[in-house]
Amino acid sequence: MRRFAELLDRLSFTPGRNAKLTLMADYFATAPDPDRGWALAALTGRLDFAAAKPAMIRSLIEQRVDPELFGWSYDYVGDMAETVALIWPAEDKSAEPGAKRAPELSEVVEQLSRAGRVEAPRLVAGWLDALDANGRWALLKLITGGLRVGVSARLAKTALAQLGEVSLEEIEEVWHGLAPPFVPLFAWLEGKGDAPQIDLRRAFRPLMLANPLDEAELAKLDPADFRAEWKWDGIRVQLAAGGGEARLFSRSGDEISAAFPDVMEAAGFDAVLDGELLVARGGEIAPFNDLQQRLNRKRVTAKMLQDYPAHLRVYDILFHGEDDLRALPFDARRARLEAWHAETAPARIDLSPLLDFARWEELHALRDSAREKSIEGLMLKRGDSPYVAGRPKGPWFKWKRDALTLDTVLMYAQRGHGKRSSLYSDYTFGTWRAKEGEGDEGEELVPVGKAYFGFTDEELLRLDKWIRANTTERFGPVRAVKPGLVFEVAFDAVHRSKRHKSGVALRFPRIHRIRWDKPAAEADRLPTLETLIEE
């Protein structure tokens, strides 16, 4: 556990990408199995402990420390794991046999994976007693899953590629067919074993992604080289079917098959498809808000299936039977996709149509019409581009419609996480509306969204100072502020929402500009926002 804690600590204070890669590669090369495999699982979000959750940690600390004192400390520090690690008062270690020994990483993972809700608190408390502050912090980060050390799953896999003569693409090809602690993977990377064997027909393949289009770059491109499609407003998925089985994956490789049985019923073929998951009724694509009713659901009811019928609109075909088509040019893959669909004609699955254009000006007009069709924008793909994992520069571009903007008023601020844990960097903002109720006069603010990016470090420091000076109430780590600061917010769309007091929800809101100069009374009203709702 000590080496894992040191790795997390150094990663959290190391800003450079290459330096982080070196730290991880050194750890993977020198740490023993299965510890390095469990560390890799933690860094890539592949660990989950059903019996150990943040509520359990809060209960443990409140048994050792006055709850009010813990609340103040948590409010000041802003991070649960860091607060508990610093404030934890160890009991007399001689009272518990074995408590003086700090646990190994594999011991923590294996015991906690088997523990029930009664045993887990005892285990965690004993480990917290045995570890120093840094070890406690690493243990709690491991349990909660929110490492926040500036390492993505892809960066961790890039570090793996430095162990041997294996490319990142080869690692990603087999990644989702492997399970922690990844002993066969490390043996392969170090030349001590063969490549792991997985069933490629039902495994996730890393998706090919597009780069945002810089319009200044558009004039340098030849329209004849590109094909255009709509950028549908759903979620990117991959459907892998073969051998009588099928799996539906999100863009990050998480399996979501159980949440969409209506789509899976149609997957009685042998192919791997890349497309967009949507809700459709009678051939008409519904707004994203309808799809959101189906996302992250553990149980899908018959009413939900009826009210929000799922639909897959396919962009590309990666495998057809045993044939791996990814090395073919886009035009050749498209021809295979059209032939496959005409032959198979699966229910709830159709093709994303190609758009006719000869000049960029024609695409401009199509893009301008995207909003009225509840479409995000356009995709441009070179006709000669193979299907390559990641985000290569040049073959694919996304050209999203222009964002909408609105002047809102800051209502609440909350401390951030990691490097922002001491600063108020997460903001809830609202618009004005007429007060409701008999005899009410004037206007009130109602929240319409949250955002935590879109400003510079210098602006963040100034915002934090303003929030502290204008706080009216405190709710744990959250502060309410007087209505005196205007945010110009950019967002992609507006939908109706029963969960929000305002009755609306913004899609992908971000801070566009801080209007220090504008009086809060001049911010926008809720009726203005309601005119933008996409039905």
N, C-alpha and C positions, 0 to 999 in steps of 0.2 A: 504493500500500500504506500510505503514511503516513496518509492521511485515514481509511482503513478502521481502522487501528490506533487512531487517536484516537477514532473512534466507539465501538469496543468498550471502550476504556479508560473513556470517560465513561459509557457505559451500565452498566458494572460497578460504578461508584461512585455512580450515581444511583438512589435508592430509589423515587421517586414515579412512578406510572404515567404521568401527564400529562407529566412532564418527560422520560421516556423517549420518549414519542410525539413530542414536539417535536424531540428530538435526531435521531430517525430521519427525520421528515418533512423537516427541514432538509437532512439528508444526501441523501435521495432527490431533493430539489428542485435541488440544486446540483452533485452529483457527475455526471460524464459517463457516457454509455453506452460500453461495457458494464459498467464498474466497478460502477455502482449495482445493476445486475441481478445480478451475482455476489455482491455484498454481501447482497442480498435473499435469494438462494439459500442463503447461509450462515446467515442469521438464521432461515430457515424450515426448515432441515434438508434442503435439496434438493441438497447437494453430497456426492460420495463419490469418493475417489481410490483406485483399486484397488492402485496401486503404492506408496502412502505410508500406512503404518499406524504405531501407537505403537511396535511392535517395531523398526521401521526407525529411528525417532527415538532410541530407547534405544541402538541400535547406533552411531548417529552420535556421540552425546555420550560414549559410553564409549571412542570412538577419540580423543577430545580431552581427556578428564578421567579421572582414576583411577576405575575402577568403584566402589571402596569409598567414595570421597569423594562420588560422585554418589548412591550409595545412601543415605548419611547425609543428604545435602542434600534428596533426595526425601522421606525420612522426616520431615524437619523442616518442609519447605514443604507437602507433601501434594498437590501438583498437578504433573503431568508438564510441561505447557507452561510454567508459571511457573518451575519449577526449571531447565529447560534454557535458557530465555530469560535467566535471571540468571547462570547459571554458564558459559555458552558462551564459550570463548576464541577469538576470531577469529584466523585465520591471517594471515600477511602478505598484504595485499590486492594488493600489486604483483605477486605471483606468479601471479595468475589474471587474465587480461585481462577487463575488464568487471565484475570483482567489486566495484568501488567503487560501482557504481550500484545503488541500492535498486530492486527490481522494482515494477512496477505490479500492482495486484490482478488485472487481466485477464490479464497476462502469467503470473502464478503459476498461475492456474486453467487457462489454455489449455495451457501447457507441461506441467503436472503431469498433466493429463487424457490427454495423448498419451504420456507417459513410461512406459517399462517399469521392471521392478524393478531393472535395472542402472543406468539413467540417473537415476531418481528420487533416490537418495541424493546423487548429485553435484549435482543442481540445488538440493536443499534445503540442503545444506551451503554452497553458494555464496551463497544468499539469506541464510542465517543470518549469514554473514560480513559481508554488506553492510548489514544492518539494525541499528538500535539495539535495546536491550532490549525496549522496548514493541513495536517492529515484529516482533521475533522471537517474542514472546508471541502477537501476533495471527496471525502466519503459522502457528505450531504449533496454535493453536486452530482455524484454518481447516482445516488438514490432518486433525486428529483428529475434527472435527465437534462436539466438546463445548464450545460457546462459554460457557455458564453465565454469561450477563450479565443474567439476569432478563427475557428477552424470549421470549414464546411466538410461534408462527407467526401466531396470530390477532392478537396485538398489532402485529406487523410489518405485517400486512395492514390493520389499522386506521390505521396511520401512512400507508399508501399512499392511503387514502381522503381524506386531507387535501390531496392534490396537486390535486384537481379536484372537480367536481360529480358524483362517482361514489360510491355507497354501499358499505359493507363487504359487504353481501349481494350486490351486483352483482359485486364482485371475487371473492367466494368461488364464485359461480356458474360462473365461467370458469377459476378458478385451476388446477384439476387437468387442464385441457386445454392448459395452457401449459408451456413449458420455459424454463429459464434460457438466456440472460441477460434474458429478458422485455422485449425492445425494443418489440414491439407493445403490450404492456401499458402501459409508460410513455408511449408516444405517445398512447394512448387516454386515460389519466388526465390528460394535459396538454392535451387538446383538439387534438392534432396528427394524430389518426388515428381510424378507426372502432373500435368494440368488436371484440375478437378473436372470430373465428368458430370455434366448436367443435361437434362432434357431440353434442348434448345427450342423445341416447338412450343413449350409452355413456360419458358423463362422470359423475364423482362430484358429487353435490350435498351441501352441508353438512347434517349431520343436525340434527334438532330434539332437544333434550335436556331432561331433567326436573330439577326442583329437589328437594332433600331435603324431606320433609314434616315440618313442625313440628307436633307433635300438638296444641299449644295453638291452632294455627291451624285445625285440623280442625273444631272446633265452629262456626267462622264460615262454613264452606262448606256448600252445599246438596247432599246426596247425589244429588238428581235431576239435577244439572248434570253429573255425572261418570260415566265408564265405567271399569271396573276390569279389569285383566289381571294374570296372574302376571308377575313379574320373573324371567325365566329366567336360569339361571346359566351363561351362555356368553359369547360376544363379539358385540358389536353390529356388524352388517355391512350393506352396501347392495349389492344385485344389480341391475346395469344391463344390460338385454338389448334388442337391436333390430338390424335390418338383417342378421340372420344371425350376429351376434357378441354376446358377453356378457363382462362383467367383474365380478369380486367385489372389493369394497373394504372395508377396515377402517374404523373410525369416524374415523380421522385422514386417510383418503383414500389410504392405501397399497394398491396392487393386490395381492391375494393369490390370484388365480385359479388360478395354477399349483399351489398347495399343496392345492387342493380340487377335483380333476378330477371326483370323484363327484357333487358338487353342480352343477358346470358342465355336465355331460352333460344335465341336465334343463332347461337354460336356453334352449330353442328357442322363445322367445316374444318379445313386444314389450312390455316393461313395466319399470318401475323399482320395486324392492321394498325395504322397510326391515324388517329382522328380526334374529333372534338365531341365530348359528351354534352348533350343538350336536353332540354325538354321540348317536345314537339306535339302539337295537336292538329290533326287533319293536314299534316304536311307543313304547317306554319310553325316556325321556331319561336318559342316563348322567351321573354326576357330572362336574364341571368338570375333574377330574384326567384323565379319559379324553380330553377335547378337547385338553388341554395336550400330549398325546403327538403331536398333529397340527400344533401351532403352531410357527412359525419353522423349518419344515423346508424345506431346499433340494431334497430329493429325497423323493418319496412312494413307498414300496414297495407291492407288491401285498398283502403281509401287513398292512401298516398300514391300507390301505383296507378290508381284510376285518375286522381286529380293532377298528378305530375308525371305523365308517361315519359320515360327516358328514351333517348334516341341517339344513335351514333352516326355522325357525319364524317366520312373517311377522307383523309388527305392522301394517304400513301400505303403501299403494301411492301413489307420487308421480306416476308417469306411466303412462298406459295408451295404447299406441299413440302418436299425436301429441298426445294430450290431457294437458295439465299440470293435475294434480288438487290441487296443494298449496294453492291458495286456497280450496278447498272445506272445509266443516266436517268434523270428524273422523267424525261419523255418516254423512255422505254418502260420504266416502272408504272407510269400512268397508263400506258397501253395495256400492260398486264393487269392492272387494277380494274380497268373498265371491262376487260374480257372476263375476269373473275366474277365481277358483280353481275354482269349480264347472264352468266351461266348459273350462278348460285342464287341470286335474288333473295338475300336473307331479309326477314322482317326486321323493322326498326333500324335498318342500316342502309344508308344511301351515300352517294359520292358528293363531295364538295365540288361544285361546278367550276370549270375554268372560265375566266372572263375574257371576252374579246377586246383587244385594244391593239393599236399600231403605233400610237404616239403617247408620250407621258402626259400630255394635256388631257387625253381621254381618261387616264387613270385618276388625274386630279378630280375630274368631275364625278367619277365613281366613288372616290373617297369622300367627297363632300356629301354624297347621298347616304353614307353609311349610317349616320345617326338615326335618320327617320326609319331605317330598317332594323334598328336595334343590333347593329353589327359594329364590332370594334374598329374595323378598318380593313386594310389589305395586306396580303402576303405576296411577296415577289420571290420566285424561285428560278434559278438558272436551269434551262432545259437540259444542260449537260452535267448537272451536279449529281454525284453519287450521294448515298445516304450515309453521312458521317456523324458519329456521336459527338455531342458537345455543341459549341457555337463557333464554327469556322468562319473566318471573315470573308465575305464575298458571295457565297452561293445563295443564301436565303436572307431576305430582309422582311421586317414587319413595319408597316406604315400605318400607324394608328391614327384615328380621327383626332382632331384637336380637342383638348380638354375643355370642360366647362369651368367657369370660375364664379365665386360668390364671396361677398364680404360677410364674415361671421365675427362673433364676439367670443373671446376666451372666457370660459366658465369655470373649468377645473384643471388642475395640473397635478401630475403624479411623478414621483421620482422614476428615473430610468433604471437600467440594469447594467452590470459590468462597469465600464469606465464612466457611465452616466449615473451611477447609483447615488451620487451626492448632489445631483442636479435635477431640477424639475424640467423634464424633457418630453413627457407624454401629455398631450393636450386634448381636452374635450371642449368643443366650441359649439355655439348655437346661433339661432336667428331669432328675431323678434316676432311675436304674434300677439294679437289682442288677448287680454286676460279672459279666462273662461269663468262662468258662474254668474249668478244673479247679483247685480249691483257692482260687479267689478268694472273698473275703468282703467285705461292706460294699457301698457304693453308689458309682456314678460319674455324672458329668454327661454327657449326650449332647445335642448341639445340635438344636433343633427349629425355629429360625426366626431371621430378621434383621429389624431395624427401624431407622429413622432419623428418626422423627418421633413426636409425641405428647407433647412436653415443652416447657416455656417456655425462653426464653433464660437466665433465672436458673438454672433447673434444669440446663441444659446446662453452664454454668460449674462448677456444683458436681459434676456427673458427671465432667467432664474432670479436675478436681482429684483426685477419688477414684480414677479410673483410673490417673493418673500415680503416685499414692502406693501403689497396690496391684498394680502390674505384676509378673508373675512371669517372663514371657518376651517376646521381641520377634521378629517375623517381618516385616521391612521396615516398612511403615506400620501393621502390625497388632500389637496388644499382647494377650497373654493375661493375665488377672487372676485373683487368688485368688477362690474362691467365697464372696463376702461381701455381694453386693448383689442384692436381689430386685426384679424387674420384674413388675408385674401387666400381662399382655399381653392385648389384645383381638384377636379374629380372627373370621373369618366361617365357617370350616369346617376340618376336618382330613381329609387324604387319605393313603393309603399312598404311600410313595416309596422306590424302590430306590436313589436317589442320596444319601439322607441316612443317616447312621450310626444314627440313632434309628429309621429305618424309617417315619417319618411326616413330613408337611410341612403347615404352616399356610397357610391362604388369607388373604391380605391382613392380615398381622400388624402391629400398631402398639402403641406404649407407651401403656397406659391410666393407669397410676399407678406411681410409684416408691416402693417400700416400704422406706424407710430404716429403719423400725421393726422389720422382720420378719427373723428369723434365716434364713440361707440353707438350713439343714437342714429348715426347715418349708415350703419350696417344694413344689410338686406333683410327683408321680411320673409316669413315663411310662405305666404302666397306666391312670392316670386319663385321660390324653390319648387313649389307644387306644380307650377306650369311646365317644369322640365321633366316631370315624371314619365318614365317609359312604361306604358301599359302592356 
